[in-house]
Amino acid sequence: MPNFPAATQRARVRVPLRFHDGYSVDAELVTFHGLADGQEHVAVVLGDPEDEVPLVRLHSECLTGDVFGSARCDCGPQLREAVERIADRGGVLLYLRQEGRGIGLYNKLDAYALQDQGLDTYEANAALGLPEDARDYTAAAQMLTALGITSLNLLSNNPDKAEQLRTLGIDVHDRVPTGVFTTPHNVRYLRAKVLQTQHTLALGELADVTGLAELNAG
């Protein structure tokens, strides 16, 4: 049984999505009443589920990556990939207002400045007196339950997302990795996620651009 207060659906609206590369798909956006953190998270319902276990992604908002196309992270490409993969199989993308792993936009940009001085993404948060990852997925579990989803396949490289959902009573059948979206500007960030928080990214693929990243930094 879920061990959190129930949330309810507030409204549903059809929205055609269009991406910069020409990909388009129709989605249904769902808003909610009663979310534990009081944030305006949105569920993006895509496609028709092929079976009883939908594909779900918990995507944390990233203004710099999702909107401005920043190459310092992989958030924008992950969002684009997730929408198409979920639409093909049927499922939901939860767009969660958790900028900077929950520390907020201004703090994230402060952390970027420290990363420019040589700290990795987690060390920079610590230097600011902030947690490495401040995200709590109780609201995500509430949203899923309000949508009638208590069993899913999770599209994510992050084991903490699956562990938190399971603790909250959501049955995560499988954790499906995303693609690896490397640039010379984000390779150190991705390597830190692998080495410090056990994200399922292939270090060999990251090594392919490490040399170029070091050359650019020199």
Z-matrix of the N, CA and C atoms (Angstrom, degrees):
N
C 1 1.455
C 2 1.532 1 110.02
N 3 1.332 2 117.64 1 142.98
C 4 1.464 3 119.94 2 177.73
C 5 1.521 4 111.00 3 -60.18
N 6 1.334 5 116.44 4 142.32
C 7 1.459 6 120.57 5 179.95
C 8 1.527 7 110.29 6 -114.25
N 9 1.350 8 115.14 7 50.59
C 10 1.448 9 121.30 8 178.75
C 11 1.521 10 108.15 9 -152.38
N 12 1.352 11 117.60 10 158.51
C 13 1.466 12 119.52 11 178.93
C 14 1.525 13 111.34 12 -63.79
N 15 1.310 14 116.47 13 147.06
C 16 1.466 15 120.85 14 -179.50
C 17 1.523 16 110.26 15 -73.71
N 18 1.336 17 115.01 16 142.46
C 19 1.462 18 122.40 17 168.77
C 20 1.523 19 107.76 18 -110.16
N 21 1.315 20 116.26 19 162.06
C 22 1.464 21 120.72 20 179.24
C 23 1.523 22 109.51 21 -128.05
N 24 1.327 23 114.59 22 156.05
C 25 1.452 24 119.15 23 175.69
C 26 1.524 25 109.85 24 -71.56
N 27 1.326 26 116.09 25 138.03
C 28 1.460 27 122.84 26 -178.24
C 29 1.529 28 111.06 27 -100.28
N 30 1.334 29 116.98 28 -47.59
C 31 1.464 30 121.66 29 -179.61
C 32 1.523 31 108.94 30 -159.15
N 33 1.335 32 115.33 31 155.78
C 34 1.470 33 122.33 32 175.48
C 35 1.528 34 107.42 33 -132.09
N 36 1.329 35 116.26 34 135.49
C 37 1.464 36 119.97 35 -179.09
C 38 1.529 37 109.53 36 -144.34
N 39 1.341 38 115.73 37 138.11
C 40 1.459 39 121.23 38 177.93
C 41 1.531 40 109.40 39 -79.52
N 42 1.333 41 116.13 40 133.55
C 43 1.463 42 121.60 41 -179.67
C 44 1.527 43 108.63 42 -138.39
N 45 1.333 44 118.49 43 124.00
C 46 1.464 45 120.48 44 173.21
C 47 1.527 46 109.72 45 -77.56
N 48 1.325 47 116.86 46 126.00
C 49 1.464 48 121.64 47 -179.82
C 50 1.518 49 109.58 48 -98.52
N 51 1.319 50 117.06 49 138.20
C 52 1.457 51 122.97 50 178.02
C 53 1.519 52 108.67 51 -133.22
N 54 1.345 53 116.74 52 131.27
C 55 1.457 54 121.48 53 -178.90
C 56 1.524 55 110.69 54 -110.99
N 57 1.336 56 115.46 55 163.43
C 58 1.463 57 120.84 56 -172.04
C 59 1.524 58 112.97 57 -62.96
N 60 1.340 59 117.06 58 -24.68
C 61 1.465 60 119.88 59 -178.99
C 62 1.518 61 112.59 60 -89.19
N 63 1.318 62 117.99 61 4.85
C 64 1.456 63 121.96 62 177.27
C 65 1.511 64 114.78 63 99.43
N 66 1.334 65 117.73 64 -11.16
C 67 1.461 66 119.62 65 179.34
C 68 1.526 67 109.42 66 -67.02
N 69 1.315 68 116.13 67 138.15
C 70 1.459 69 120.88 68 178.79
C 71 1.521 70 109.91 69 -139.86
N 72 1.311 71 115.46 70 150.58
C 73 1.458 72 121.39 71 178.71
C 74 1.526 73 108.02 72 -160.78
N 75 1.308 74 116.40 73 147.97
C 76 1.462 75 120.41 74 174.60
C 77 1.520 76 109.42 75 -89.12
N 78 1.319 77 115.33 76 137.01
C 79 1.457 78 121.13 77 -179.14
C 80 1.521 79 109.11 78 -130.41
N 81 1.317 80 115.02 79 163.91
C 82 1.459 81 121.48 80 172.04
C 83 1.524 82 106.99 81 -116.49
N 84 1.330 83 116.49 82 120.77
C 85 1.460 84 121.46 83 179.11
C 86 1.525 85 109.09 84 -95.11
N 87 1.328 86 115.15 85 133.68
C 88 1.459 87 121.39 86 -176.48
C 89 1.522 88 108.97 87 -121.78
N 90 1.326 89 116.43 88 130.79
C 91 1.460 90 121.99 89 173.94
C 92 1.530 91 108.95 90 -108.99
N 93 1.356 92 115.90 91 168.99
C 94 1.462 93 119.77 92 -168.03
C 95 1.532 94 112.16 93 -139.79
N 96 1.321 95 114.71 94 152.85
C 97 1.457 96 123.65 95 166.89
C 98 1.537 97 108.41 96 -102.56
N 99 1.343 98 116.15 97 145.34
C 100 1.453 99 120.73 98 167.21
C 101 1.512 100 116.40 99 83.42
N 102 1.332 101 118.61 100 21.49
C 103 1.468 102 119.64 101 178.89
C 104 1.523 103 110.42 102 -71.25
N 105 1.312 104 115.93 103 140.89
C 106 1.461 105 121.96 104 -169.05
C 107 1.521 106 113.41 105 -60.86
N 108 1.337 107 117.76 106 -34.63
C 109 1.459 108 119.82 107 -175.86
C 110 1.523 109 113.22 108 -96.40
N 111 1.331 110 117.69 109 -0.05
C 112 1.452 111 121.23 110 177.20
C 113 1.514 112 115.38 111 72.34
N 114 1.321 113 117.72 112 9.36
C 115 1.456 114 121.25 113 -178.90
C 116 1.531 115 111.49 114 -87.37
N 117 1.346 116 116.26 115 160.62
C 118 1.458 117 121.29 116 -179.87
C 119 1.532 118 110.44 117 -94.16
N 120 1.328 119 115.52 118 67.61
C 121 1.455 120 121.18 119 175.97
C 122 1.533 121 109.51 120 -74.80
N 123 1.339 122 115.73 121 154.67
C 124 1.459 123 120.80 122 -177.43
C 125 1.531 124 109.43 123 -132.18
N 126 1.328 125 115.75 124 137.91
C 127 1.467 126 121.36 125 171.97
C 128 1.519 127 108.66 126 -96.10
N 129 1.324 128 116.26 127 131.30
C 130 1.461 129 122.66 128 177.28
C 131 1.530 130 106.86 129 -107.79
N 132 1.324 131 116.43 130 105.24
C 133 1.465 132 122.01 131 -176.90
C 134 1.526 133 107.79 132 -90.42
N 135 1.335 134 116.00 133 126.30
C 136 1.458 135 121.75 134 -171.86
C 137 1.526 136 111.49 135 -131.53
N 138 1.324 137 116.63 136 137.61
C 139 1.450 138 122.19 137 171.91
C 140 1.515 139 113.67 138 66.48
N 141 1.325 140 113.96 139 -173.76
C 142 1.461 141 122.35 140 177.87
C 143 1.523 142 108.33 141 -114.47
N 144 1.331 143 118.35 142 119.77
C 145 1.463 144 120.34 143 -177.73
C 146 1.530 145 112.39 144 -55.70
N 147 1.337 146 115.22 145 132.77
C 148 1.457 147 120.32 146 179.14
C 149 1.523 148 111.64 147 -78.88
N 150 1.340 149 117.01 148 -23.53
C 151 1.464 150 120.94 149 179.66
C 152 1.523 151 108.18 150 -147.17
N 153 1.322 152 116.07 151 -170.28
C 154 1.461 153 120.62 152 -176.18
C 155 1.525 154 112.82 153 -81.21
N 156 1.331 155 117.25 154 -4.74
C 157 1.466 156 120.82 155 -178.83
C 158 1.530 157 107.98 156 -114.77
N 159 1.323 158 118.08 157 96.08
C 160 1.464 159 120.32 158 -176.16
C 161 1.523 160 111.73 159 -73.24
N 162 1.322 161 115.01 160 160.48
C 163 1.460 162 121.93 161 172.39
C 164 1.525 163 107.95 162 -88.72
N 165 1.329 164 116.11 163 129.74
C 166 1.467 165 121.56 164 -174.89
C 167 1.518 166 109.22 165 -131.57
N 168 1.326 167 115.85 166 139.07
C 169 1.465 168 120.60 167 170.65
C 170 1.522 169 109.47 168 -123.59
N 171 1.327 170 116.35 169 136.09
C 172 1.454 171 123.23 170 169.45
C 173 1.523 172 106.46 171 -97.61
N 174 1.326 173 117.31 172 104.97
C 175 1.461 174 121.06 173 -176.00
C 176 1.516 175 109.32 174 -109.81
N 177 1.323 176 116.10 175 117.73
C 178 1.457 177 120.78 176 179.01
C 179 1.523 178 110.01 177 -81.15
N 180 1.324 179 114.74 178 132.11
C 181 1.458 180 121.11 179 -179.66
C 182 1.527 181 111.29 180 -51.88
N 183 1.337 182 115.73 181 137.48
C 184 1.460 183 121.80 182 176.00
C 185 1.525 184 107.14 183 -142.29
N 186 1.316 185 116.91 184 96.38
C 187 1.457 186 120.19 185 -177.92
C 188 1.521 187 111.03 186 -58.32
N 189 1.318 188 117.19 187 -45.07
C 190 1.462 189 120.38 188 -175.83
C 191 1.525 190 111.56 189 -65.44
N 192 1.321 191 117.36 190 -40.08
C 193 1.460 192 120.35 191 -178.02
C 194 1.514 193 113.85 192 -86.68
N 195 1.338 194 117.14 193 -46.21
C 196 1.460 195 121.37 194 -175.19
C 197 1.528 196 112.02 195 -70.69
N 198 1.334 197 116.93 196 -38.08
C 199 1.468 198 121.37 197 -173.41
C 200 1.525 199 111.79 198 -100.45
N 201 1.338 200 116.76 199 -47.94
C 202 1.456 201 120.36 200 -173.66
C 203 1.528 202 113.65 201 -93.76
N 204 1.330 203 117.30 202 -5.61
C 205 1.456 204 119.74 203 177.06
C 206 1.513 205 114.14 204 72.32
N 207 1.334 206 118.27 205 29.44
C 208 1.461 207 121.35 206 179.83
C 209 1.522 208 111.34 207 -55.34
N 210 1.325 209 115.70 208 137.71
C 211 1.458 210 121.87 209 176.96
C 212 1.522 211 112.26 210 -90.96
N 213 1.346 212 117.77 211 3.88
C 214 1.461 213 120.00 212 -179.25
C 215 1.515 214 112.44 213 -82.08
N 216 1.326 215 118.05 214 -8.64
C 217 1.466 216 121.52 215 176.11
C 218 1.524 217 107.98 216 -139.19
N 219 1.329 218 115.86 217 -177.37
C 220 1.470 219 120.71 218 178.50
C 221 1.525 220 111.35 219 -114.52
N 222 1.338 221 117.00 220 17.12
C 223 1.464 222 120.34 221 -172.10
C 224 1.522 223 113.27 222 -67.00
N 225 1.330 224 117.25 223 -45.51
C 226 1.449 225 119.94 224 -179.70
C 227 1.518 226 113.23 225 -59.69
N 228 1.346 227 118.80 226 -51.31
C 229 1.463 228 119.94 227 176.70
C 230 1.524 229 113.39 228 -61.55
N 231 1.335 230 117.43 229 -35.41
C 232 1.458 231 119.46 230 177.39
C 233 1.525 232 111.14 231 -64.77
N 234 1.334 233 117.05 232 -41.26
C 235 1.461 234 120.46 233 178.29
C 236 1.520 235 110.76 234 -61.85
N 237 1.313 236 116.30 235 -46.94
C 238 1.469 237 120.86 236 -179.79
C 239 1.529 238 110.78 237 -61.26
N 240 1.323 239 117.25 238 -46.80
C 241 1.464 240 121.16 239 179.38
C 242 1.524 241 111.03 240 -61.69
N 243 1.337 242 116.35 241 -44.28
C 244 1.462 243 120.68 242 -175.27
C 245 1.518 244 111.40 243 -62.52
N 246 1.334 245 117.24 244 -42.43
C 247 1.462 246 119.79 245 -179.16
C 248 1.524 247 110.61 246 -59.05
N 249 1.313 248 117.28 247 -44.96
C 250 1.468 249 119.24 248 -178.41
C 251 1.525 250 111.60 249 -69.43
N 252 1.325 251 117.70 250 -43.56
C 253 1.462 252 120.24 251 -178.78
C 254 1.524 253 111.46 252 -64.45
N 255 1.324 254 116.35 253 -40.10
C 256 1.464 255 119.23 254 179.16
C 257 1.524 256 110.44 255 -70.34
N 258 1.323 257 117.33 256 -40.21
C 259 1.468 258 119.99 257 178.84
C 260 1.523 259 111.48 258 -61.73
N 261 1.335 260 116.63 259 -35.63
C 262 1.470 261 120.52 260 -179.94
C 263 1.523 262 112.01 261 -67.17
N 264 1.333 263 116.91 262 -36.41
C 265 1.463 264 121.48 263 -175.65
C 266 1.518 265 113.50 264 -100.98
N 267 1.302 266 116.26 265 -23.50
C 268 1.458 267 121.45 266 -174.95
C 269 1.520 268 110.75 267 91.76
N 270 1.318 269 115.79 268 124.97
C 271 1.457 270 119.66 269 179.17
C 272 1.508 271 111.65 270 167.20
N 273 1.324 272 115.77 271 -151.82
C 274 1.464 273 120.80 272 -171.25
C 275 1.524 274 109.73 273 -141.46
N 276 1.333 275 115.45 274 138.08
C 277 1.454 276 121.89 275 166.91
C 278 1.522 277 107.20 276 -108.22
N 279 1.324 278 116.39 277 122.15
C 280 1.461 279 120.59 278 174.71
C 281 1.523 280 108.19 279 -92.13
N 282 1.333 281 116.02 280 115.29
C 283 1.467 282 120.05 281 178.14
C 284 1.518 283 107.32 282 -93.59
N 285 1.337 284 115.12 283 106.20
C 286 1.457 285 122.66 284 -169.84
C 287 1.523 286 110.22 285 -102.52
N 288 1.320 287 116.43 286 133.13
C 289 1.466 288 121.75 287 -176.01
C 290 1.534 289 109.28 288 -81.83
N 291 1.337 290 114.98 289 72.79
C 292 1.468 291 121.90 290 -174.14
C 293 1.528 292 109.80 291 -130.03
N 294 1.309 293 115.68 292 54.83
C 295 1.469 294 121.46 293 -177.11
C 296 1.527 295 111.05 294 -53.11
N 297 1.327 296 115.66 295 137.04
C 298 1.454 297 120.98 296 175.17
C 299 1.522 298 114.03 297 63.23
N 300 1.339 299 116.88 298 41.91
C 301 1.467 300 122.39 299 -175.14
C 302 1.529 301 110.97 300 54.15
N 303 1.353 302 115.11 301 35.06
C 304 1.441 303 120.63 302 173.25
C 305 1.517 304 116.09 303 94.84
N 306 1.355 305 118.28 304 0.51
C 307 1.468 306 119.31 305 -177.37
C 308 1.521 307 112.44 306 -95.68
N 309 1.323 308 118.53 307 -9.81
C 310 1.457 309 121.54 308 178.20
C 311 1.515 310 112.91 309 97.11
N 312 1.325 311 115.20 310 161.32
C 313 1.464 312 121.31 311 -173.50
C 314 1.526 313 112.42 312 -65.86
N 315 1.328 314 118.40 313 -48.42
C 316 1.463 315 119.75 314 -177.04
C 317 1.526 316 111.25 315 -63.18
N 318 1.333 317 116.70 316 -43.46
C 319 1.459 318 119.25 317 177.78
C 320 1.523 319 111.40 318 -64.05
N 321 1.333 320 116.72 319 -36.05
C 322 1.467 321 119.16 320 178.16
C 323 1.521 322 110.65 321 -62.60
N 324 1.334 323 116.85 322 -42.65
C 325 1.460 324 119.80 323 179.76
C 326 1.534 325 110.73 324 -68.75
N 327 1.331 326 117.73 325 -34.06
C 328 1.465 327 119.94 326 172.93
C 329 1.527 328 110.32 327 -61.90
N 330 1.331 329 116.24 328 -39.95
C 331 1.465 330 120.32 329 178.16
C 332 1.517 331 110.73 330 -65.78
N 333 1.323 332 117.38 331 -37.33
C 334 1.470 333 120.26 332 175.89
C 335 1.529 334 110.76 333 -57.61
N 336 1.333 335 116.71 334 -42.53
C 337 1.457 336 119.92 335 -179.92
C 338 1.531 337 110.92 336 -61.18
N 339 1.320 338 117.40 337 -38.41
C 340 1.461 339 120.94 338 177.35
C 341 1.527 340 111.00 339 -70.53
N 342 1.334 341 117.05 340 -34.84
C 343 1.458 342 119.51 341 176.04
C 344 1.534 343 110.87 342 -63.28
N 345 1.328 344 116.76 343 -34.12
C 346 1.462 345 120.26 344 177.03
C 347 1.527 346 111.73 345 -64.43
N 348 1.343 347 116.29 346 -18.66
C 349 1.464 348 120.84 347 177.61
C 350 1.527 349 112.11 348 -93.65
N 351 1.348 350 117.02 349 1.67
C 352 1.453 351 119.84 350 173.98
C 353 1.512 352 116.27 351 116.84
N 354 1.339 353 119.10 352 -9.36
C 355 1.452 354 120.94 353 178.56
C 356 1.524 355 109.95 354 -77.03
N 357 1.344 356 116.28 355 151.58
C 358 1.456 357 117.40 356 173.21
C 359 1.530 358 108.83 357 -85.65
N 360 1.310 359 116.82 358 177.79
C 361 1.465 360 121.10 359 -172.41
C 362 1.528 361 112.82 360 -61.53
N 363 1.333 362 117.16 361 -34.48
C 364 1.461 363 120.36 362 -179.71
C 365 1.532 364 111.10 363 -80.12
N 366 1.337 365 116.89 364 -40.35
C 367 1.459 366 120.44 365 177.23
C 368 1.531 367 110.92 366 -61.94
N 369 1.325 368 116.36 367 -37.01
C 370 1.465 369 120.03 368 179.97
C 371 1.526 370 110.92 369 -64.54
N 372 1.319 371 117.17 370 -42.84
C 373 1.465 372 119.82 371 176.49
C 374 1.523 373 110.86 372 -59.97
N 375 1.327 374 115.81 373 -45.38
C 376 1.466 375 119.98 374 -179.14
C 377 1.523 376 111.04 375 -61.90
N 378 1.336 377 117.00 376 -39.41
C 379 1.461 378 120.89 377 -179.78
C 380 1.523 379 111.52 378 -64.33
N 381 1.318 380 116.66 379 -25.84
C 382 1.460 381 121.68 380 177.27
C 383 1.530 382 112.53 381 -88.33
N 384 1.329 383 116.45 382 1.45
C 385 1.457 384 120.43 383 -178.06
C 386 1.510 385 113.24 384 75.65
N 387 1.336 386 116.42 385 26.15
C 388 1.461 387 122.22 386 -176.31
C 389 1.530 388 110.06 387 -115.76
N 390 1.343 389 117.87 388 156.08
C 391 1.468 390 119.83 389 177.87
C 392 1.514 391 111.62 390 -68.56
N 393 1.325 392 116.44 391 153.52
C 394 1.466 393 120.62 392 175.72
C 395 1.517 394 110.46 393 -58.66
N 396 1.321 395 116.90 394 -40.48
C 397 1.462 396 122.09 395 -179.64
C 398 1.521 397 107.08 396 -147.85
N 399 1.330 398 116.14 397 112.47
C 400 1.466 399 121.02 398 -175.89
C 401 1.521 400 112.88 399 -96.00
N 402 1.334 401 117.88 400 9.01
C 403 1.463 402 119.52 401 -172.82
C 404 1.528 403 112.84 402 -78.16
N 405 1.324 404 114.32 403 136.73
C 406 1.460 405 123.36 404 173.13
C 407 1.531 406 106.88 405 -121.56
N 408 1.340 407 116.71 406 134.75
C 409 1.460 408 119.79 407 -172.57
C 410 1.527 409 113.25 408 -106.63
N 411 1.343 410 116.08 409 23.67
C 412 1.465 411 118.99 410 175.93
C 413 1.523 412 110.89 411 -60.60
N 414 1.330 413 117.33 412 -44.77
C 415 1.466 414 120.02 413 179.23
C 416 1.524 415 111.09 414 -61.71
N 417 1.326 416 116.99 415 -36.83
C 418 1.463 417 120.04 416 177.90
C 419 1.520 418 110.87 417 -62.39
N 420 1.329 419 116.47 418 -43.44
C 421 1.461 420 120.12 419 177.69
C 422 1.533 421 110.95 420 -63.62
N 423 1.330 422 117.24 421 -38.85
C 424 1.461 423 120.50 422 176.31
C 425 1.530 424 111.30 423 -61.33
N 426 1.329 425 116.36 424 -44.23
C 427 1.459 426 121.13 425 -179.38
C 428 1.523 427 110.87 426 -62.17
N 429 1.323 428 115.52 427 -46.34
C 430 1.462 429 119.43 428 -179.74
C 431 1.521 430 110.94 429 -60.87
N 432 1.321 431 117.14 430 -44.78
C 433 1.461 432 120.72 431 -178.84
C 434 1.522 433 110.64 432 -64.33
N 435 1.353 434 116.99 433 -39.70
C 436 1.461 435 120.26 434 177.59
C 437 1.528 436 111.78 435 -63.72
N 438 1.331 437 116.54 436 -26.55
C 439 1.462 438 121.65 437 177.14
C 440 1.535 439 112.39 438 -86.62
N 441 1.331 440 116.53 439 -0.84
C 442 1.455 441 120.78 440 -179.38
C 443 1.510 442 113.74 441 82.02
N 444 1.339 443 117.31 442 19.31
C 445 1.462 444 122.11 443 -178.71
C 446 1.521 445 108.96 444 -108.43
N 447 1.315 446 116.69 445 113.11
C 448 1.467 447 121.55 446 175.49
C 449 1.519 448 111.63 447 -122.03
N 450 1.337 449 116.68 448 -0.78
C 451 1.458 450 122.40 449 178.55
C 452 1.520 451 107.13 450 -140.66
N 453 1.350 452 117.14 451 133.93
C 454 1.458 453 119.66 452 -172.74
C 455 1.520 454 111.96 453 -158.94
N 456 1.333 455 114.47 454 165.68
C 457 1.456 456 122.84 455 164.35
C 458 1.518 457 106.93 456 -104.20
N 459 1.331 458 116.96 457 130.65
C 460 1.458 459 121.63 458 -171.52
C 461 1.523 460 110.14 459 -102.03
N 462 1.331 461 116.03 460 121.18
C 463 1.462 462 121.90 461 177.40
C 464 1.525 463 107.93 462 -86.64
N 465 1.322 464 116.35 463 98.37
C 466 1.458 465 119.74 464 -174.12
C 467 1.525 466 109.99 465 -168.34
N 468 1.344 467 115.37 466 149.29
C 469 1.465 468 121.40 467 170.77
C 470 1.525 469 111.92 468 -96.33
N 471 1.318 470 117.07 469 -1.88
C 472 1.458 471 122.09 470 -169.66
C 473 1.526 472 110.83 471 -102.13
N 474 1.338 473 118.38 472 110.18
C 475 1.468 474 119.84 473 -178.88
C 476 1.513 475 113.60 474 -63.74
N 477 1.333 476 118.56 475 -25.38
C 478 1.468 477 120.58 476 -178.57
C 479 1.524 478 111.30 477 -65.20
N 480 1.320 479 117.59 478 -34.53
C 481 1.467 480 119.39 479 179.27
C 482 1.525 481 110.60 480 -62.22
N 483 1.330 482 116.37 481 -45.96
C 484 1.466 483 119.72 482 179.27
C 485 1.520 484 111.13 483 -64.81
N 486 1.332 485 117.16 484 -42.01
C 487 1.460 486 120.49 485 -178.83
C 488 1.523 487 111.31 486 -63.80
N 489 1.328 488 117.01 487 -43.24
C 490 1.470 489 119.26 488 179.44
C 491 1.526 490 111.21 489 -65.02
N 492 1.331 491 117.52 490 -42.80
C 493 1.462 492 119.57 491 179.58
C 494 1.519 493 111.04 492 -62.09
N 495 1.322 494 116.95 493 -42.47
C 496 1.470 495 119.91 494 179.18
C 497 1.521 496 110.75 495 -63.15
N 498 1.330 497 117.09 496 -41.97
C 499 1.460 498 120.67 497 178.17
C 500 1.527 499 110.91 498 -60.77
N 501 1.334 500 116.18 499 -32.03
C 502 1.461 501 121.79 500 -179.76
C 503 1.527 502 112.95 501 -84.38
N 504 1.325 503 117.19 502 1.58
C 505 1.454 504 120.60 503 174.64
C 506 1.515 505 115.34 504 97.36
N 507 1.344 506 117.76 505 6.86
C 508 1.456 507 121.26 506 176.59
C 509 1.528 508 108.61 507 -88.83
N 510 1.322 509 116.77 508 132.99
C 511 1.467 510 122.16 509 -179.62
C 512 1.522 511 109.29 510 -85.51
N 513 1.330 512 116.76 511 104.91
C 514 1.461 513 121.90 512 176.94
C 515 1.532 514 107.71 513 -94.24
N 516 1.340 515 116.31 514 105.51
C 517 1.466 516 120.03 515 -178.97
C 518 1.517 517 110.90 516 -66.92
N 519 1.325 518 115.94 517 -57.34
C 520 1.463 519 121.58 518 -177.39
C 521 1.519 520 109.00 519 -136.47
N 522 1.334 521 115.21 520 151.97
C 523 1.454 522 121.35 521 170.51
C 524 1.522 523 107.50 522 -107.40
N 525 1.314 524 115.66 523 115.33
C 526 1.460 525 122.89 524 -173.80
C 527 1.528 526 108.19 525 -99.31
N 528 1.344 527 119.66 526 121.09
C 529 1.462 528 120.03 527 -177.63
C 530 1.519 529 112.54 528 -71.58
N 531 1.329 530 114.95 529 150.48
C 532 1.457 531 120.51 530 172.30
C 533 1.519 532 109.29 531 -83.39
N 534 1.327 533 115.94 532 177.87
C 535 1.452 534 119.84 533 172.26
C 536 1.518 535 110.86 534 -69.60
N 537 1.337 536 116.09 535 172.29
C 538 1.464 537 122.08 536 176.66
C 539 1.529 538 107.07 537 -107.57
N 540 1.321 539 116.34 538 116.03
C 541 1.458 540 121.53 539 -173.84
C 542 1.529 541 108.86 540 -114.63
N 543 1.313 542 115.88 541 88.64
C 544 1.458 543 120.61 542 -174.87
C 545 1.522 544 111.55 543 -99.25
N 546 1.321 545 114.35 544 146.23
C 547 1.460 546 122.78 545 169.07
C 548 1.527 547 106.66 546 -135.94
N 549 1.325 548 118.11 547 163.59
C 550 1.469 549 118.83 548 174.85
C 551 1.520 550 113.02 549 -58.66
N 552 1.335 551 117.45 550 -19.20
C 553 1.455 552 121.25 551 -175.87
C 554 1.529 553 113.50 552 -92.54
N 555 1.349 554 118.45 553 -15.36
C 556 1.468 555 118.77 554 -175.57
C 557 1.520 556 113.79 555 -118.27
N 558 1.337 557 117.87 556 1.79
C 559 1.460 558 118.52 557 -172.77
C 560 1.527 559 112.07 558 -65.00
N 561 1.324 560 117.85 559 -37.45
C 562 1.471 561 119.03 560 178.24
C 563 1.527 562 111.08 561 -67.63
N 564 1.321 563 115.61 562 -37.10
C 565 1.463 564 120.75 563 176.14
C 566 1.529 565 110.97 564 -61.14
N 567 1.332 566 116.99 565 -44.86
C 568 1.465 567 120.20 566 -179.05
C 569 1.521 568 111.19 567 -68.87
N 570 1.328 569 117.08 568 -39.90
C 571 1.470 570 119.46 569 177.83
C 572 1.525 571 110.98 570 -62.53
N 573 1.322 572 117.52 571 -38.39
C 574 1.467 573 120.28 572 177.91
C 575 1.516 574 110.72 573 -62.39
N 576 1.331 575 117.64 574 -38.37
C 577 1.469 576 120.51 575 179.17
C 578 1.525 577 110.82 576 -65.18
N 579 1.337 578 116.36 577 -37.31
C 580 1.469 579 119.66 578 178.62
C 581 1.531 580 110.52 579 -68.67
N 582 1.318 581 116.60 580 -48.93
C 583 1.457 582 121.27 581 -171.59
C 584 1.526 583 113.17 582 -76.10
N 585 1.331 584 118.28 583 -31.10
C 586 1.460 585 120.11 584 -173.51
C 587 1.516 586 113.85 585 -103.79
N 588 1.320 587 117.70 586 -29.03
C 589 1.468 588 118.83 587 -179.56
C 590 1.520 589 112.77 588 -128.15
N 591 1.333 590 116.94 589 19.42
C 592 1.463 591 124.00 590 169.09
C 593 1.532 592 114.19 591 56.29
N 594 1.334 593 116.45 592 35.29
C 595 1.460 594 118.80 593 173.03
C 596 1.531 595 109.46 594 -64.21
N 597 1.316 596 116.04 595 145.39
C 598 1.467 597 121.14 596 -176.67
C 599 1.523 598 109.80 597 -88.58
N 600 1.332 599 114.84 598 74.48
C 601 1.457 600 122.86 599 172.95
C 602 1.519 601 107.68 600 -120.20
N 603 1.329 602 117.01 601 142.34
C 604 1.460 603 120.95 602 -177.34
C 605 1.522 604 109.38 603 -77.40
N 606 1.337 605 116.84 604 115.46
C 607 1.455 606 120.36 605 -179.72
C 608 1.516 607 111.76 606 -61.82
N 609 1.342 608 117.32 607 -31.00
C 610 1.459 609 120.35 608 177.67
C 611 1.516 610 111.91 609 -60.23
N 612 1.323 611 116.58 610 -40.81
C 613 1.461 612 120.02 611 178.44
C 614 1.522 613 111.06 612 -67.53
N 615 1.333 614 116.75 613 -35.65
C 616 1.455 615 119.46 614 178.69
C 617 1.523 616 110.91 615 -68.81
N 618 1.340 617 116.56 616 -34.02
C 619 1.461 618 120.23 617 -178.33
C 620 1.521 619 111.84 618 -64.40
N 621 1.320 620 117.94 619 -24.36
C 622 1.456 621 121.26 620 -178.29
C 623 1.514 622 112.58 621 -60.07
N 624 1.334 623 117.67 622 -29.17
C 625 1.465 624 119.93 623 -178.94
C 626 1.522 625 112.80 624 -111.17
N 627 1.331 626 117.53 625 4.04
C 628 1.460 627 119.42 626 -178.95
C 629 1.518 628 111.52 627 -62.34
N 630 1.322 629 116.60 628 -43.57
C 631 1.454 630 120.18 629 -179.87
C 632 1.508 631 112.65 630 -59.69
N 633 1.341 632 116.21 631 -42.65
C 634 1.458 633 120.08 632 178.61
C 635 1.517 634 110.76 633 -65.27
N 636 1.334 635 117.15 634 -38.96
C 637 1.465 636 120.42 635 178.81
C 638 1.526 637 110.16 636 -62.79
N 639 1.328 638 117.82 637 -42.53
C 640 1.456 639 120.93 638 -179.85
C 641 1.523 640 111.11 639 -66.43
N 642 1.348 641 116.01 640 -36.92
C 643 1.451 642 119.74 641 177.81
C 644 1.530 643 110.36 642 -63.38
N 645 1.321 644 116.97 643 -43.31
C 646 1.460 645 121.24 644 -179.50
C 647 1.526 646 111.34 645 -66.26
N 648 1.329 647 116.22 646 -32.20
C 649 1.463 648 120.01 647 -177.89
C 650 1.531 649 112.10 648 -79.59
N 651 1.336 650 117.03 649 -15.81
C 652 1.447 651 120.68 650 -175.21
C 653 1.527 652 114.07 651 -77.62
